[in-house]
Amino acid sequence: MPTLAHSSVSSFDAVCSALLPLLLTINPQMASESESCNANAAAHPHHPRGTAALTAIAVDYRPEACRHSPDAGEIHVSFTYEDEGRDGSRWRSHQRFRPGSAVAASIRTPAGDTAGLNYNLYLSSLEGCREMDEIDFEFLGHDKRALQTNYHVGGGGGREQIHRLPFDPSDDFHHYAIAWDAQAIEWRVDGELIRREERREGEPWPEKPMRLYASLWDASDIDEGRWTGTYHGRDAPYVCSYKDVVVPPVEFWVEEETIAPADDLVAGDNAAAVEEIVDAVAGKD
């Protein structure tokens, strides 16, 4: 597989800004596509139709374990295993998006012994549906440098690939992006292409509109612990942090929920508890 870049997000953005005028000169069509974006959509060399900042989220379960700070552009998900049963949390975008653009986030994964845990960033037409389409990044807790990419069509997966990261993703934020359209899917880490899948005639392809999801959960029971290992919790609490999350611009939205203020307010009401965990974890570094 390709050697992944070690560049920081800020340097990657600087390179993107420098390359964009050249790319538009080479391909004038890209310029017209960029101009069609809404005002909040930032053009990007790898997805010239642009992206827009994710400003509101819904929390599917355990909002007390999710802190969203819209002003700072950050989302923190904690895992303590203090409660019996389900722990961690899952957040998602309100909107579904048609193929043709990209999603991305800077992620700092949990530190310490994360065996058993799965933390991720992925697109899904409907989480938990047997016939879902999905495109994902998944970190496998038993091996901190193991990053799995996969895509599902109509509930069928089996297209997993494991990529070895040349860095510890818990040390700092790194940039992860998925671009997809009717013909290809690309996964990038710190701007470097690590996988590209092209549509083949007669084979299934993810075409359903999808939301952006992310979660932190105990996957110890999957494949008898062979997938992510078995949870020990030696270094709990764990925090997975996301910032600068972007989604496709409004022209790709196919559905917009009525945003219930409680979705973000619930997460906000528990911000102090999650912030205390985030600060405690930072203090361990």
C-alpha positions in Angstrom: 0.0 0.0 0.0 1.1 3.6 -0.4 3.2 5.2 2.4 1.0 7.6 4.2 2.0 11.2 4.5 2.9 12.6 7.9 1.9 16.2 7.1 -0.3 18.1 9.5 -3.8 19.2 8.7 -2.7 22.8 8.5 0.2 22.1 6.0 -2.2 19.9 4.0 -4.7 22.8 3.7 -1.9 25.1 2.6 -0.9 22.7 -0.1 -4.5 22.3 -1.2 -4.8 26.1 -1.5 -1.7 26.3 -3.5 -2.7 23.5 -5.9 -6.3 24.6 -6.5 -5.5 27.4 -9.1 -3.3 25.1 -11.0 -6.0 22.4 -11.1 -8.6 24.8 -12.3 -6.3 25.9 -15.1 -5.8 22.3 -16.1 -9.5 21.5 -16.0 -11.8 24.5 -16.6 -14.8 22.3 -15.8 -13.7 22.2 -12.2 -13.9 26.0 -12.1 -17.5 26.0 -13.2 -18.3 23.2 -10.6 -16.7 25.2 -7.9 -18.6 28.3 -8.8 -21.9 26.4 -8.5 -21.2 25.7 -4.8 -23.2 27.5 -2.1 -21.4 30.4 -0.4 -20.3 28.2 2.6 -18.8 25.5 0.4 -15.0 25.6 0.2 -13.5 24.3 -3.0 -11.0 21.5 -2.7 -8.6 19.9 -5.2 -9.9 16.4 -4.6 -13.6 17.3 -4.5 -14.0 20.6 -6.4 -17.7 20.9 -5.8 -16.8 21.9 -2.3 -17.7 21.0 1.2 -19.6 22.8 4.0 -18.9 22.8 7.8 -21.1 20.5 9.8 -22.7 22.8 12.4 -25.4 20.6 14.0 -25.5 17.0 14.9 -28.0 14.4 16.3 -26.9 12.0 19.0 -28.4 8.5 18.5 -27.6 7.2 22.0 -26.0 8.2 25.3 -25.9 11.9 24.7 -24.2 12.3 28.1 -21.1 10.8 26.4 -21.0 13.2 23.5 -19.9 16.9 23.7 -20.5 19.1 20.7 -18.9 22.5 20.6 -20.2 24.2 17.4 -18.2 27.4 18.0 -15.0 25.5 18.3 -15.9 23.0 15.6 -15.2 20.1 17.9 -17.0 16.8 18.9 -15.7 14.6 21.7 -17.1 11.2 22.4 -16.1 9.5 25.7 -16.1 5.8 26.8 -15.8 4.9 30.5 -17.7 1.5 30.8 -19.0 2.7 34.2 -22.5 1.9 33.1 -23.7 -1.6 32.6 -24.5 -2.5 29.0 -24.0 0.0 26.2 -21.4 2.7 26.6 -19.8 5.2 24.3 -22.0 7.2 21.9 -22.9 7.8 18.3 -23.4 11.1 16.5 -24.6 11.8 13.0 -25.5 14.5 10.6 -29.1 15.5 10.3 -29.0 15.4 6.5 -28.5 12.7 4.0 -26.3 13.4 1.0 -26.4 12.3 -2.6 -23.2 10.9 -4.1 -20.9 13.4 -5.8 -19.0 15.2 -3.1 -17.1 14.3 0.1 -17.0 14.2 3.8 -13.9 14.7 6.0 -12.8 15.3 9.6 -9.6 15.7 11.6 -9.6 12.9 14.2 -7.5 12.2 17.3 -8.2 8.7 18.5 -8.3 7.5 22.1 -4.9 7.0 23.8 -3.7 4.0 25.8 -4.7 0.4 25.6 -7.8 0.5 23.4 -8.2 -3.2 22.8 -11.8 -4.1 22.1 -12.9 -0.6 21.0 -14.0 0.5 17.6 -13.9 4.2 16.7 -14.8 5.4 13.3 -16.0 7.9 10.7 -18.5 6.6 8.1 -21.3 7.2 5.7 -24.5 5.1 6.0 -27.9 5.2 4.3 -29.5 4.1 7.6 -27.5 2.7 10.5 -28.8 -0.7 11.5 -30.8 -1.3 8.4 -30.2 -4.7 6.8 -30.2 -3.2 3.3 -27.9 -0.2 4.1 -25.2 1.2 1.9 -22.1 2.3 3.8 -18.6 3.6 3.2 -16.3 3.7 6.2 -13.1 4.3 8.1 -12.8 2.1 11.2 -10.0 2.0 13.7 -9.4 -1.4 15.3 -8.6 -1.0 19.0 -6.3 -4.0 19.4 -3.8 -2.4 16.9 -3.7 1.3 17.1 -2.1 1.7 13.6 -4.6 -0.6 11.9 -7.2 1.4 9.8 -9.9 -0.6 8.0 -11.7 0.8 4.9 -14.8 -0.9 3.6 -18.0 -0.3 1.7 -21.4 -2.1 1.8 -24.1 -2.2 -0.8 -27.6 -3.3 0.1 -26.3 -4.6 3.4 -23.5 -6.7 1.8 -19.9 -5.9 2.8 -16.9 -8.2 2.6 -14.7 -5.5 0.9 -12.5 -4.8 3.9 -8.9 -3.6 3.5 -6.5 -3.0 6.4 -4.1 -0.1 6.0 -1.0 0.4 8.3 -0.7 3.9 9.5 2.9 5.2 9.8 1.9 7.2 12.9 0.0 6.7 16.2 -3.4 8.3 15.5 -3.8 9.1 19.2 -0.8 11.4 19.3 -2.4 14.2 17.3 -5.1 15.1 14.9 -4.9 13.6 11.4 -7.2 14.3 8.4 -9.5 11.6 7.0 -11.6 12.1 3.9 -14.0 10.0 1.8 -15.1 11.2 -1.7 -17.7 9.2 -3.6 -19.8 9.5 -6.7 -21.5 7.3 -9.2 -18.2 6.0 -10.6 -15.6 5.9 -7.8 -14.9 6.0 -4.1 -11.6 7.4 -2.7 -10.3 7.3 0.9 -7.5 9.7 1.9 -5.4 10.2 5.0 -3.7 13.5 5.4 -4.4 14.2 1.8 -2.8 11.0 0.5 -4.9 8.5 -1.5 -4.8 5.2 0.3 -7.6 3.4 -1.6 -9.7 3.9 -4.7 -12.5 1.7 -5.9 -14.0 2.1 -9.4 -17.4 1.0 -10.4 -17.5 -2.2 -12.5 -20.2 -3.0 -14.9 -22.7 -5.5 -13.4 -21.4 -5.2 -9.8 -23.4 -3.5 -7.0 -22.5 0.1 -6.1 -23.5 2.3 -3.1 -26.0 4.7 -4.6 -28.4 5.5 -1.7 -28.2 8.9 0.0 -26.2 8.6 3.2 -25.7 10.5 6.5 -22.3 11.0 8.1 -21.9 9.0 11.3 -19.2 8.5 14.0 -19.1 6.4 17.1 -17.0 4.9 19.9 -18.1 1.5 21.2 -17.0 -1.9 22.6 -16.8 -4.4 19.7 -15.3 -7.2 21.8 -18.1 -9.6 20.9 -17.5 -9.2 17.1 -15.9 -12.4 15.7 -15.1 -13.6 19.2 -12.7 -10.7 19.8 -10.6 -11.3 16.7 -11.7 -8.0 15.0 -10.8 -5.4 17.6 -9.5 -7.5 20.5 -11.1 -7.8 24.0 -11.8 -4.8 26.1 -9.6 -4.3 29.1 -10.2 -0.7 30.0 -6.8 -0.3 31.6 -6.5 3.3 30.4 -10.2 4.4 30.7 -11.7 6.9 30.3 -11.2 7.0 26.5 -12.0 10.0 24.3 -12.2 10.2 20.5 -12.1 13.7 19.3 -13.3 15.1 15.9 -12.8 18.6 14.6 -13.3 20.6 11.4 -15.9 18.1 10.2 -17.2 18.9 6.7 -20.0 17.5 4.6 -21.3 18.0 1.1 -22.8 21.4 0.3 -26.5 22.0 0.3 -26.9 21.1 -3.4 -26.3 17.5 -2.4 -28.8 17.4 0.5 -31.8 15.2 -0.3 -33.5 15.3 3.1 -33.3 17.8 5.9 -34.8 16.8 9.3 -36.5 19.3 11.4 -33.6 20.0 13.7 -34.8 19.5 17.2 -32.9 21.8 19.5 -32.9 19.1 22.1 -30.5 17.0 19.9 -27.6 19.4 20.5 -28.9 20.8 23.8 -28.9 17.3 25.3 -25.3 16.9 24.3 -24.6 20.5 25.6 -26.4 19.9 28.9 -23.9 17.1 29.6 -20.9 19.0 28.3 -19.4 19.6 31.7 -19.2 15.9 32.4 -17.6 15.1 29.1 -15.3 18.1 29.4 -14.1 16.8 32.7 -13.3 13.5 31.1 -11.5 15.2 28.1 -9.5 17.3 30.6 -8.6 14.2 32.6 -7.4 12.4 29.5 -5.4 15.4 28.4 -3.8 15.4 31.8 -2.6 11.8 31.3 -0.6 12.8 28.2 
